[in-house]
Amino acid sequence: MPRMTGQAVSVAANAVSANQLAGQLYEFLNSPTPLLLAATSSAAGINCTLLIGGVAVINDQPISQANRFPILPDDIVTAVRRGVGRIVLTFRNTTAGALTCNWSVDVG
């Protein structure tokens, strides 16, 4: 199963990150493909949004504040059975200080 990851992604105070999957090998899914997203943040206050083919699968929901790389199955945010189209993964910081997040997306 191919995996795309991001480690120590910094999100500025009250800001939204860029698409974390931009330029990744499986940014675009051409056929219905299972997808598993796991994510953690350095502290409370990071929200996650996941769009697949323009459809919001997760819309601005908080993630674990475990302050480590995601462990399966503890830090699973969502599992999609048949994703098709472009994947957009962003993180929004709701606090007054910069926070970091770690994520992994398993495809297939």
Secondary structure, 3 states (H helix, E strand, C coil): CCEEEEEEEEECCCCECCCCCCCCCCCEEEEEEEEEEEEEECCCCEEEEEEECCEEEEEEEECECCCCCCCCCCCEEEEEEEEEEEEEEEEEECCCCCEEEEEEEEEC
